[in-house]
Amino acid sequence: MKAAASKPWLVRIVVCLVMFFSLSSASAAVRLQGQWDGHDPLVTLDADQVTPGQALNLLANAAGWSIVAPDLGNRSLSLGVRDQPASSVLAMILSDTDYVARQDNDRVFITTEAVPPQEESHDSRQDRSAFGSDIRIEQGESVRNVVATGGNIDIFGHVQKNVNAFGGDVFVHENASIGGDVQVVGGTVHLADRSRIDGNVDVIGGSLERDASAVVRGSISDNGTTIDATSLETKEHQASVFEPTSWMSQLVSDTQHAISRTVLLFLFGVVFWALLSPQMQALEVEVAARPMRSLALGLVGLLTATLAAIVLIVTVVGIPFAAVGVITTIVVAYVGACAVLSTVGQALLRHKTQNRYIHLAVGCALFLLLTAIPYMGFFVWSGVLLIGLGAVVATRGMGLVPRKERYPDQGPYRTAPC
């Protein structure tokens, strides 16, 4: 259900009733394309028993738009809207089926089929995922699903389905939209002015910061407590102005993200040591013996994997293999990174304990401190990943790839020299 915070109670009831009776299909949605930034004014409409075409004419006059649309039928609508974003009102009117609304300055073109990808400046229609880094959906870009672990998600465009973040924040910027649900664990959801989420918002171990004109059509769950969209008290509790944060709050947020990423890295390392103990020991030996060689091999391996992925993406058949290769490279890099951190911990505490998990915890703690240093953190993070990746390459995939015999013609049954 649509929620409009910081509005008079009568206006809220009218808007909720309009949404309830106009949205006849929960799956219908209007996908925005083009340049909507700065061209989505607040409008007020009052109409009784008008057709969708007539409703669009009223919206065009109120918003200062020129709207071109196909035949929308003769069903009747009643509108009672106060100071709502024009794009949200457009979604109310076009609630019977899926539409695409493309804006070019003050001109809006409505079609029942999506604009081909080449006509969009950024329209990948693909899933986006990242581990340990941020994701940014540009204005005009449309993707299916977004998943980030240990990183933030900045959305300026449109996400067709769901957004999931673990150990990071989700920023839904002005005029950005999400067609599905938002689930965040250990982070904050920031909803800017005139942003829209058509599904539910579920926050665990974090918080929700919401501008007064941000739209959430589904339910809101804050740390297990479901927020009633029609409750004034919970509205006042949830709504907040989306302003740039102070340096202190930014410092606290960055610290939380760094701790979350480090904890995740430690947990992955515990799993790797529990399941791949002999292989992790081989990586430790390689890292301790030849760290610079591992760094060079990691850089070469990363460049090789990148070039291979680019070559595979060129062909449609190779896209699945490229995706598998990218995921495999990321997993291998994190396995190696855990080995690097446990090697550092072992070097510091070897004379006191032989517990691999304590070594890993100390390495992760030192990693957290070093990555918190401005400018230096990036190089520390990159160095750990590259050394770990290079160690995996040097050990031939932790021993998974057998080593070839250097002299296959020499063996226990070779011919004695004459």
C-alpha positions in Angstrom: 0.0 0.0 0.0 1.3 3.5 -0.8 2.5 5.5 2.1 2.9 9.3 2.2 4.6 10.4 5.4 4.2 13.9 7.0 0.7 14.5 5.4 -2.6 15.4 7.1 -4.5 12.3 8.2 -7.5 13.0 5.8 -5.2 13.2 2.8 -3.5 9.9 3.8 -6.9 8.1 4.0 -7.9 9.5 0.6 -4.7 8.4 -1.0 -4.9 5.0 0.5 -8.4 4.5 -0.7 -7.5 5.6 -4.2 -4.6 3.2 -4.3 -6.8 0.4 -3.0 -9.5 0.8 -5.7 -7.2 1.8 -8.6 -4.6 -0.9 -8.3 -6.7 -3.7 -9.5 -3.7 -5.9 -10.4 -0.8 -6.3 -7.9 1.6 -7.4 -10.6 0.9 -4.4 -12.9 3.7 -1.8 -13.0 4.9 1.2 -14.9 8.6 1.1 -15.8 10.2 4.5 -16.2 12.7 5.2 -18.9 14.5 8.3 -20.0 15.4 11.4 -18.1 13.0 11.7 -15.2 15.3 13.7 -13.0 13.8 17.2 -12.4 10.7 16.4 -14.4 8.5 14.7 -11.8 6.6 17.5 -10.0 4.0 17.1 -7.3 0.5 17.3 -8.5 -3.0 17.6 -7.0 -6.0 16.0 -8.9 -9.7 15.7 -8.2 -11.9 13.8 -10.7 -14.9 11.5 -10.5 -15.8 8.7 -13.0 -13.3 9.6 -15.8 -11.6 7.3 -18.3 -7.8 6.6 -18.2 -7.3 8.8 -21.2 -9.1 11.7 -19.5 -7.2 11.1 -16.3 -3.9 11.4 -18.3 -5.1 14.7 -19.8 -5.7 16.0 -16.3 -2.3 14.7 -15.2 -0.6 16.3 -18.2 -2.1 19.7 -17.4 -1.2 19.5 -13.7 2.4 18.3 -14.4 3.1 20.5 -17.4 3.6 17.4 -19.6 2.7 16.4 -23.1 1.6 12.8 -23.0 1.2 10.4 -25.9 -0.5 7.1 -25.1 -2.3 4.2 -26.8 -6.0 3.4 -26.3 -6.3 2.7 -22.6 -9.9 1.5 -22.6 -13.1 3.0 -21.1 -12.9 1.8 -17.5 -13.9 4.5 -14.9 -11.5 6.1 -12.4 -12.0 8.4 -9.5 -9.0 10.5 -8.4 -8.4 12.3 -5.2 -4.7 13.1 -5.0 -2.9 15.7 -2.9 0.7 16.7 -3.6 1.9 13.4 -4.9 4.8 12.8 -7.5 3.4 12.8 -11.0 5.1 9.5 -11.8 3.3 7.8 -8.9 -0.1 9.2 -10.1 0.8 7.9 -13.5 1.3 4.4 -12.0 -2.2 4.7 -10.3 -3.9 5.5 -13.6 -2.0 2.8 -15.6 -2.7 0.0 -13.1 -4.5 -2.4 -15.3 -1.4 -3.9 -17.0 2.3 -3.3 -17.5 3.4 -0.1 -19.3 6.6 1.7 -20.2 6.7 5.5 -19.7 9.6 7.2 -21.4 10.2 10.9 -20.7 12.1 13.3 -22.9 12.1 16.7 -21.1 8.4 17.5 -20.7 7.2 14.9 -23.2 6.0 11.5 -21.9 5.5 8.5 -24.3 3.5 5.5 -23.0 3.7 2.1 -24.6 2.7 -1.4 -23.7 6.0 -2.9 -24.8 9.5 -2.1 -23.5 11.8 0.1 -25.6 14.6 -2.0 -27.2 17.8 -2.0 -25.2 19.8 0.0 -27.8 17.4 2.9 -27.3 18.3 3.2 -23.7 21.5 4.8 -22.6 22.1 2.2 -19.8 19.7 -0.8 -20.1 21.4 -4.1 -19.3 18.4 -6.0 -18.0 20.8 -8.3 -16.2 21.3 -9.3 -12.6 24.0 -7.4 -10.7 26.0 -8.8 -7.8 29.1 -8.0 -5.9 31.1 -9.3 -3.0 33.1 -6.8 -1.0 32.5 -3.9 -3.3 29.7 -1.4 -4.1 27.1 -1.6 -6.8 25.8 1.5 -8.7 22.7 1.5 -10.9 23.0 4.6 -13.1 20.1 6.8 -14.1 18.2 5.3 -17.0 19.7 1.9 -16.3 17.4 -1.1 -15.7 18.4 -4.4 -14.2 16.6 -7.4 -12.9 18.0 -8.3 -9.4 20.7 -6.7 -7.3 22.7 -8.5 -4.6 25.6 -7.1 -2.6 27.6 -8.7 0.2 29.8 -6.4 2.2 29.1 -3.4 0.0 26.7 -0.6 -0.6 24.0 -0.4 -3.4 23.3 3.0 -5.0 20.2 3.0 -7.2 19.6 6.0 -9.5 17.7 4.0 -12.2 15.3 1.1 -12.0 15.5 -2.4 -10.5 12.8 -4.6 -12.0 12.7 -7.2 -9.2 14.4 -7.5 -5.8 17.4 -5.8 -4.0 19.3 -7.7 -1.3 22.2 -6.4 0.7 24.2 -8.1 3.4 26.5 -5.9 5.5 25.9 -2.8 3.5 23.5 0.1 2.9 20.9 0.6 0.1 20.5 4.1 -1.3 17.4 4.6 -3.4 18.0 8.1 -4.8 15.6 10.7 -6.2 13.2 9.3 -8.8 14.7 5.8 -8.6 12.4 2.8 -8.4 12.4 -0.8 -7.4 9.7 -3.1 -8.7 10.1 -5.9 -6.0 11.2 -6.2 -2.4 14.2 -4.8 -0.5 15.9 -6.9 2.1 18.9 -5.6 4.1 20.8 -7.4 6.8 23.2 -5.3 8.9 22.7 -2.1 7.0 20.5 1.0 6.4 17.9 1.6 3.7 17.8 5.3 2.6 14.8 6.3 0.5 15.3 9.7 -1.1 12.7 12.2 -2.3 10.2 10.7 -4.8 11.8 7.3 -4.8 9.5 4.3 -5.1 9.5 0.7 -3.9 6.6 -1.4 -5.2 7.3 -4.3 -2.9 8.1 -4.8 0.8 11.0 -3.4 2.8 12.6 -5.8 5.4 15.5 -4.5 7.5 17.3 -6.7 10.0 20.1 -5.3 12.2 19.8 -1.9 10.7 17.4 1.0 10.1 15.2 2.8 7.6 15.7 6.4 6.7 12.9 7.7 4.6 12.0 11.0 3.0 8.5 12.3 3.3 7.6 11.8 -0.3 9.2 8.4 -0.7 6.7 5.7 -1.7 6.6 2.2 -0.3 3.7 0.2 -1.6 4.3 -2.9 0.4 4.8 -3.5 4.1 7.8 -2.3 6.2 9.5 -4.7 8.6 12.1 -3.0 10.9 14.1 -5.7 12.9 11.1 -8.1 13.0 8.5 -5.4 13.7 6.0 -4.8 10.9 5.2 -1.2 10.5 1.5 -0.3 9.8 1.5 1.9 6.7 -1.7 3.7 7.9 -0.4 4.4 11.4 0.5 8.0 12.2 2.8 7.1 15.0 4.8 4.6 12.9 4.8 7.1 10.0 6.4 9.7 12.2 8.8 7.1 13.5 9.9 6.0 10.0 9.9 9.2 8.1 13.1 11.3 8.0 14.5 13.9 5.7 17.1 12.5 3.3 20.0 14.9 3.9 23.8 14.5 3.6 25.0 12.9 6.8 27.5 14.6 9.0 31.1 13.5 9.2 30.5 11.7 12.5 27.5 9.7 11.3 29.5 8.9 8.1 32.4 7.7 10.2 30.0 5.5 12.2 28.5 4.1 9.0 31.8 3.4 7.4 33.0 1.7 10.6 29.9 -0.5 10.7 30.5 -1.5 7.1 34.1 -2.3 7.7 33.3 -4.5 10.7 30.6 -6.3 8.8 32.9 -7.1 5.9 35.6 -8.3 8.2 33.2 -10.5 10.2 32.0 -12.0 6.9 35.6 -12.6 5.8 36.4 -14.3 9.1 33.3 -16.6 8.9 34.2 -17.6 5.3 37.7 -18.4 6.6 36.4 -20.6 9.3 34.4 -22.5 6.8 37.4 -22.9 4.4 39.6 -24.1 7.2 37.0 -26.6 8.4 36.4 -28.0 4.9 39.8 -27.5 3.2 42.4 -27.7 5.9 45.2 -29.4 3.9 44.7 -27.0 1.0 44.7 -24.0 3.3 47.9 -25.2 4.8 49.5 -25.4 1.4 48.4 -21.9 0.6 49.9 -20.7 3.9 53.2 -22.2 3.0 53.2 -20.6 -0.4 52.2 -17.1 1.0 54.9 -17.3 3.7 57.6 -18.5 1.3 57.0 -16.3 -1.8 54.6 -13.4 -1.1 55.8 -11.2 -3.9 55.7 -14.0 -6.4 52.1 -14.7 -5.3 51.3 -11.0 -5.8 52.6 -11.1 -9.3 50.8 -14.3 -10.1 47.6 -12.9 -8.7 47.8 -9.9 -10.9 48.5 -12.0 -14.0 45.7 -14.4 -13.0 43.2 -11.6 -12.6 44.1 -10.0 -15.9 43.8 -13.4 -17.6 40.4 -14.1 -16.1 39.2 -10.7 -17.1 40.3 -11.1 -20.7 38.8 -14.6 -20.8 35.5 -13.3 -19.5 35.4 -10.5 -22.1 36.1 -13.0 -24.9 33.3 -15.3 -23.7 30.8 -12.5 -23.3 31.2 -11.6 -27.0 29.3 -14.8 -27.9 25.9 -15.6 -26.4 26.9 -19.2 -25.8 29.9 -18.1 -23.7 28.0 -15.8 -21.4 27.1 -18.6 -18.8 30.7 -19.8 -18.8 31.9 -16.2 -18.3 29.5 -15.9 -15.3 30.7 -19.1 -13.8 34.3 -18.1 -14.3 33.8 -14.7 -12.6 32.1 -16.3 -9.6 34.8 -18.9 -9.4 37.6 -16.3 -9.5 35.9 -14.3 -6.7 35.5 -17.4 -4.5 39.1 -18.5 -5.2 40.4 -15.0 -4.4 38.6 -15.0 -1.0 39.9 -18.5 -0.2 43.4 -17.2 -0.8 42.7 -14.0 1.1 41.6 -16.0 4.2 44.9 -18.0 3.9 46.9 -14.7 3.7 45.2 -13.4 6.9 45.7 -16.7 8.8 49.4 -16.6 7.7 49.8 -13.1 9.1 48.1 -14.2 12.4 50.4 -17.3 12.5 53.5 -15.1 12.1 52.4 -13.0 15.1 51.1 -15.7 17.4 52.9 -18.9 16.4 55.0 -19.0 19.6 51.8 -18.7 21.7 49.2 -20.8 20.0 48.8 -23.2 17.0 45.0 -22.6 16.8 44.3 -21.7 13.1 41.1 -19.9 14.0 42.9 -17.6 16.4 45.5 -16.9 13.8 42.7 -16.0 11.3 40.9 -13.8 13.9 44.1 -11.9 14.6 44.8 -11.5 10.9 41.2 -10.2 10.3 41.5 -7.7 13.2 44.8 -6.4 11.7 43.2 -6.3 8.3 40.3 -4.2 9.7 42.6 -1.7 11.2 44.8 -1.3 8.1 41.8 -1.0 5.7 40.4 1.8 7.9 43.4 4.0 7.0 42.4 6.5 4.2 43.9 5.8 0.8 45.9 2.9 2.3 42.9 0.7 2.8 42.3 0.1 -0.9 45.9 -1.0 -1.4 45.8 -3.3 1.6 42.5 -4.9 0.4 43.8 -5.3 -3.2 47.1 -6.7 -2.0 45.5 -9.3 0.2 43.2 -10.5 -2.6 45.9 -10.6 -5.2 48.4 -12.4 -3.0 45.7 -14.9 -2.1 44.7 -15.4 -5.7 48.4 -15.8 -6.7 48.9 -18.4 -4.0 46.1 -20.5 -5.4 47.6 -20.2 -8.9 51.1 -21.1 -7.6 49.7 -24.3 -5.8 47.8 -25.3 -9.0 44.4 -24.6 -7.5 45.4 -25.9 -4.1 46.6 -29.2 -5.6 43.4 -29.8 -7.6 45.4 -29.7 -10.9 48.0 -32.5 -11.0 51.6 -31.5 -11.7 53.0 -32.8 -15.0 56.2 -34.8 -14.9 59.1 -32.8 -16.2 60.8 -35.8 -17.8 58.1 -38.3 -18.7 60.6 -40.6 -20.6 62.5 -41.2 -17.4 61.1 -43.7 -14.9 61.7 -46.9 -13.1 61.8 -48.8 -16.3 63.8 -46.4 -18.6 66.6 -47.9 -20.7 70.0 -47.9 -19.2 72.6 -45.8 -21.0 74.9 -47.8 -23.3 
